[in-house]
Amino acid sequence: MSAGERLDGSEIARAGLLARRIAEAVHDAVEVRDDVLEHLLVCILAEGHVLIEDLPGVGKTTLARAIAQVTDLGFARVQCTADLLPSDVVGTNVFNQREDRFEFRPGPVFANVVLVDEINRASPKTQSGLLECMQERRVTVDVHSHELARPFVVLATQNPVEFEGTYPLPEAQVDRFMARLSLGYPTPAAEVDMLRAHESGDRVERMLPVATAADVVEAIDTAMRVLASDRLRAYVVALLQRTREDARTDLGASPRAGLLLLRAAKARALLQGRDHALPDDVQALAGVVLPHRLVLAPEAQDATGEQIVADALAATPAL
């Protein structure tokens, strides 16, 4: 079916069923809030990368493994340290003496779901190695380009910047993440359930796939064909403009932020059973897509990116 044709009910139903099956399977093994899991599913269907900023031990790695396990996607983990090199992430050419030629040894980014743990512990040079693969879905090593598999999603975790031994992410790196999420601590009752469920072993290892990589790619392609009107695009741009004109920001949301917000809104519309995106979708996702991209002015000491985005939403009428 061509990109100009409207989605039919069966396509929307398949994508919705896939999302429900994934969510139910993940919930069986991982304690995660419904809103966090919904945002994560939206990002996967929009093929967007996610930055999870939270304290150690709240289940970031487990959640990423569970997503890969239930969708039968290839999973790889990169543990960032100060001495990690770009070649450790993207791969390198190794000389094969037997065949007298160089061979490319792919790095962990050639998986479908890549967990980059504690990304802000890696040096800026290593962080820059992720820029091309996150934006272009390919890696260039010694002038040769290597395409990455689909789907390709980076789930990066970040410790709070005040933790010792961390480097702040550059704006160009942060801007490539579709959303920033926080898992938070579970409720006491949920934590008791988690202890009961996991004390005898790792439940993620016992999870069975409920979908295939082909199913996920089909849902991603379906989400791309969800309709977005010119009025909705104008509404997104108006929101971006509000953040740029806000006196509390030195740097507002970029055009890339608007593109990712629109893609996320289309994916959410699909999960809501619609073939078209609405301002409601934009409003529901602006709080996780836009705030981390804003650079606050030094004098705006009490302001936060979330507050600025909330004010922009309140001041911008849906067209």
C-alpha positions as CSV (number, residue, x, y, z in Angstrom):
1,M,0.0,0.0,0.0
2,S,1.4,3.4,-0.9
3,A,2.1,6.1,1.7
4,G,-0.7,8.3,0.3
5,E,-3.5,5.8,1.1
6,R,-5.3,5.9,4.4
7,L,-4.9,3.1,6.9
8,D,-7.6,0.5,7.1
9,G,-9.1,-0.9,10.3
10,S,-7.2,-4.1,10.1
11,E,-3.8,-2.4,10.1
12,I,-4.7,-0.2,13.1
13,A,-6.1,-3.2,14.9
14,R,-2.9,-5.2,14.3
15,A,-0.7,-2.4,15.7
16,G,-2.9,-2.0,18.7
17,L,-2.9,-5.7,19.4
18,L,0.8,-5.8,19.1
19,A,1.3,-3.0,21.6
20,R,-1.1,-4.6,24.1
21,R,0.6,-7.9,23.9
22,I,4.0,-6.3,24.5
23,A,2.7,-4.2,27.4
24,E,1.1,-7.2,29.1
25,A,4.2,-9.4,28.7
26,V,6.5,-6.6,30.1
27,H,4.2,-6.0,33.0
28,D,4.3,-9.7,33.9
29,A,8.1,-9.5,34.4
30,V,8.9,-5.8,35.2
31,E,7.5,-3.3,37.6
32,V,6.9,-0.2,35.5
33,R,4.4,2.6,35.5
34,D,1.7,2.5,32.8
35,D,2.6,6.0,31.5
36,V,6.3,5.1,31.3
37,L,5.6,2.0,29.3
38,E,3.1,3.8,27.0
39,H,5.7,6.4,26.3
40,L,8.3,3.8,25.6
41,L,6.0,1.9,23.2
42,V,5.3,5.2,21.4
43,C,9.0,5.8,20.9
44,I,9.6,2.3,19.6
45,L,6.7,2.6,17.1
46,A,8.1,6.0,16.1
47,E,11.6,4.5,15.9
48,G,12.9,7.1,18.3
49,H,15.6,6.8,20.9
50,V,15.0,7.2,24.6
51,L,17.0,8.8,27.4
52,I,16.2,7.3,30.8
53,E,17.5,9.6,33.6
54,D,17.2,7.9,36.9
55,L,19.0,6.5,39.9
56,P,20.8,3.2,39.8
57,G,18.8,0.1,40.6
58,V,15.3,1.1,39.6
59,G,15.1,-1.4,36.7
60,K,16.3,0.5,33.6
61,T,18.4,-2.4,32.3
62,T,15.7,-5.0,33.1
63,L,13.1,-2.9,31.2
64,A,15.3,-2.7,28.1
65,R,16.0,-6.4,28.2
66,A,12.3,-7.2,28.6
67,I,11.3,-5.1,25.6
68,A,13.9,-6.9,23.5
69,Q,12.9,-10.3,24.8
70,V,9.2,-10.1,24.2
71,T,9.7,-8.8,20.7
72,D,12.5,-11.3,19.8
73,L,14.7,-8.3,18.9
74,G,18.5,-8.4,19.1
75,F,19.7,-6.9,22.3
76,A,23.1,-5.4,23.2
77,R,24.4,-3.5,26.1
78,V,27.2,-0.9,26.3
79,Q,28.5,-0.2,29.8
80,C,30.0,3.3,29.5
81,T,33.2,4.2,31.3
82,A,35.7,7.0,31.0
83,D,38.1,4.8,28.9
84,L,35.5,3.5,26.4
85,L,36.4,4.2,22.8
86,P,34.1,5.0,19.9
87,S,35.3,1.8,18.2
88,D,34.1,-0.2,21.2
89,V,30.6,1.0,20.4
90,V,30.4,1.1,16.6
91,G,33.0,-1.5,15.6
92,T,36.3,-1.5,13.9
93,N,38.3,-2.9,11.0
94,V,40.6,-5.8,11.9
95,F,43.3,-7.2,9.7
96,N,42.8,-10.9,8.7
97,Q,46.3,-12.3,8.2
98,R,45.1,-15.5,6.6
99,E,43.1,-13.6,3.8
100,D,45.5,-10.6,3.8
101,R,42.7,-8.1,4.1
102,F,40.8,-6.0,6.6
103,E,37.5,-7.2,8.0
104,F,34.8,-5.1,9.7
105,R,34.0,-6.3,13.2
106,P,30.6,-4.8,14.1
107,G,30.1,-3.2,17.5
108,P,27.1,-3.5,19.8
109,V,25.1,-0.8,17.9
110,F,24.3,-3.4,15.3
111,A,21.6,-4.9,17.5
112,N,18.0,-3.8,17.4
113,V,17.7,-2.6,20.9
114,V,20.9,-1.1,22.3
115,L,21.2,-0.2,26.0
116,V,23.8,2.4,26.5
117,D,24.2,2.3,30.3
118,E,25.3,5.4,32.1
119,I,26.0,7.3,28.9
120,N,27.2,10.4,30.7
121,R,30.1,8.4,32.1
122,A,31.6,8.1,28.6
123,S,33.9,10.8,27.2
124,P,32.5,13.4,24.7
125,K,34.6,11.6,22.0
126,T,32.9,8.3,22.6
127,Q,29.5,10.0,22.9
128,S,30.1,11.5,19.5
129,G,30.5,8.0,18.1
130,L,26.8,7.5,18.6
131,L,25.7,10.6,16.7
132,E,25.7,9.1,13.2
133,C,24.1,5.8,14.0
134,M,21.3,7.5,16.0
135,Q,20.4,9.9,13.3
136,E,21.3,8.1,10.0
137,R,20.9,4.5,11.1
138,R,24.3,3.7,9.7
139,V,28.0,3.6,10.8
140,T,30.9,4.9,8.8
141,V,34.3,3.3,9.6
142,D,37.3,4.1,7.4
143,V,35.1,5.7,4.7
144,H,32.9,2.6,4.4
145,S,29.3,2.8,5.5
146,H,27.5,0.0,7.2
147,E,23.7,0.0,7.5
148,L,22.0,-0.8,10.8
149,A,19.2,-3.3,11.2
150,R,15.6,-2.3,11.6
151,P,14.2,-1.6,14.0
152,F,17.0,0.3,15.7
153,V,16.4,1.9,19.1
154,V,18.9,3.3,21.5
155,L,17.8,3.2,25.2
156,A,20.4,5.3,27.1
157,T,20.5,5.7,30.8
158,Q,22.0,8.6,32.6
159,N,22.8,9.3,36.2
160,P,22.0,12.7,37.6
161,V,24.7,15.1,36.5
162,E,25.7,15.9,40.0
163,F,27.0,12.4,40.4
164,E,30.8,12.2,40.5
165,G,32.6,11.1,37.3
166,T,30.0,12.1,34.8
167,Y,30.1,14.3,31.7
168,P,27.2,16.5,30.6
169,L,25.8,15.3,27.2
170,P,26.3,17.8,24.4
171,E,23.2,19.5,23.0
172,A,23.6,17.7,19.6
173,Q,23.6,14.4,21.4
174,V,20.6,15.2,23.6
175,D,18.6,16.4,20.6
176,R,18.7,13.0,19.0
177,F,16.7,11.4,21.8
178,M,13.0,11.5,21.1
179,A,12.0,11.4,24.8
180,R,13.5,11.6,28.2
181,L,11.8,9.3,30.8
182,S,12.2,8.6,34.5
183,L,11.1,5.3,36.0
184,G,11.1,6.4,39.7
185,Y,10.9,4.2,42.7
186,P,7.9,1.7,42.8
187,T,5.2,2.0,45.4
188,P,5.9,0.0,48.6
189,A,3.2,-2.6,47.6
190,A,4.7,-2.9,44.1
191,E,8.2,-3.2,45.5
192,V,7.0,-6.1,47.7
193,D,5.5,-7.8,44.7
194,M,8.8,-7.3,42.8
195,L,10.8,-8.9,45.6
196,R,8.5,-11.9,45.6
197,A,8.6,-12.3,41.9
198,H,12.3,-12.0,41.4
199,E,13.8,-13.5,44.6
200,S,13.9,-17.0,42.9
201,G,15.6,-15.8,39.7
202,D,15.5,-13.5,36.7
203,R,12.0,-13.5,35.2
204,V,13.1,-11.7,32.1
205,E,15.2,-14.8,31.1
206,R,12.0,-16.9,31.2
207,M,9.9,-14.5,29.0
208,L,8.7,-15.8,25.7
209,P,8.4,-13.6,22.6
210,V,4.9,-12.3,21.8
211,A,6.0,-10.7,18.5
212,T,8.8,-10.8,15.9
213,A,11.1,-8.1,14.5
214,A,9.0,-8.1,11.3
215,D,5.8,-7.4,13.4
216,V,7.5,-4.4,15.0
217,V,8.8,-3.1,11.6
218,E,5.3,-3.4,10.2
219,A,3.8,-1.4,13.1
220,I,6.5,1.3,12.7
221,D,5.7,1.6,9.0
222,T,2.0,1.8,9.8
223,A,2.7,4.6,12.4
224,M,4.5,6.6,9.7
225,R,1.4,6.5,7.6
226,V,-0.9,8.0,10.2
227,L,-2.3,11.3,8.9
228,A,-1.1,14.6,10.3
229,S,-2.9,17.8,9.0
230,D,-1.2,21.1,8.1
231,R,-3.0,22.7,11.1
232,L,-1.4,20.1,13.4
233,R,2.0,20.8,12.0
234,A,1.4,24.5,12.5
235,Y,0.4,23.8,16.1
236,V,3.7,21.9,16.7
237,V,5.7,24.8,15.2
238,A,3.8,27.3,17.3
239,L,4.8,25.3,20.4
240,L,8.4,25.3,19.4
241,Q,8.3,29.0,18.8
242,R,7.0,29.6,22.3
243,T,10.0,27.8,23.8
244,R,12.4,29.8,21.6
245,E,10.8,33.2,22.6
246,D,10.7,32.4,26.3
247,A,13.0,34.7,28.2
248,R,14.0,31.8,30.5
249,T,15.7,29.9,27.6
250,D,19.0,30.5,25.8
251,L,18.1,27.7,23.4
252,G,14.6,26.6,22.6
253,A,13.3,23.4,20.9
254,S,14.9,22.7,17.5
255,P,13.2,21.8,14.2
256,R,14.3,18.2,14.9
257,A,12.3,18.4,18.1
258,G,9.2,19.3,16.2
259,L,9.8,16.4,13.7
260,L,10.2,13.9,16.6
261,L,7.2,15.3,18.4
262,L,5.0,14.9,15.3
263,R,6.3,11.3,14.7
264,A,5.6,10.4,18.4
265,A,2.1,12.0,18.1
266,K,1.3,9.8,15.1
267,A,2.5,6.7,16.9
268,R,0.3,7.5,19.9
269,A,-2.7,8.1,17.6
270,L,-2.1,4.6,16.2
271,L,-2.1,3.1,19.7
272,Q,-5.3,5.0,20.5
273,G,-6.9,3.3,17.5
274,R,-6.9,6.3,15.1
275,D,-5.6,6.9,11.6
276,H,-5.0,10.6,12.3
277,A,-3.1,12.5,14.9
278,L,-4.7,15.2,17.1
279,P,-3.5,18.1,19.2
280,D,-4.3,15.8,22.2
281,D,-1.5,13.5,21.1
282,V,0.9,16.4,20.9
283,Q,-0.1,17.7,24.3
284,A,0.3,14.2,25.9
285,L,3.8,13.9,24.6
286,A,5.3,17.4,24.7
287,G,6.3,17.0,28.3
288,V,8.6,14.0,27.5
289,V,9.8,15.1,24.1
290,L,10.7,18.8,24.5
291,P,12.0,19.7,28.0
292,H,15.4,17.9,27.8
293,R,16.3,19.9,24.6
294,L,15.9,23.3,26.2
295,V,19.0,25.2,27.4
296,L,17.9,27.5,30.3
297,A,19.2,31.0,30.7
298,P,21.6,31.4,33.6
299,E,19.3,33.9,35.3
300,A,16.4,31.4,35.2
301,Q,17.5,29.6,38.3
302,D,14.1,28.4,39.5
303,A,12.8,27.4,36.1
304,T,12.7,23.9,34.6
305,G,12.3,22.6,31.1
306,E,9.1,20.9,32.1
307,Q,7.6,24.2,33.5
308,I,8.5,26.1,30.3
309,V,6.9,23.4,28.1
310,A,3.8,23.4,30.3
311,D,3.6,27.2,30.0
312,A,4.0,26.9,26.2
313,L,1.1,24.4,26.0
314,A,-1.1,26.6,28.1
315,A,-0.4,29.7,26.0
316,T,-0.6,28.1,22.6
317,P,-4.2,27.5,21.3
318,A,-4.7,24.3,19.2
319,L,-5.3,25.6,15.7
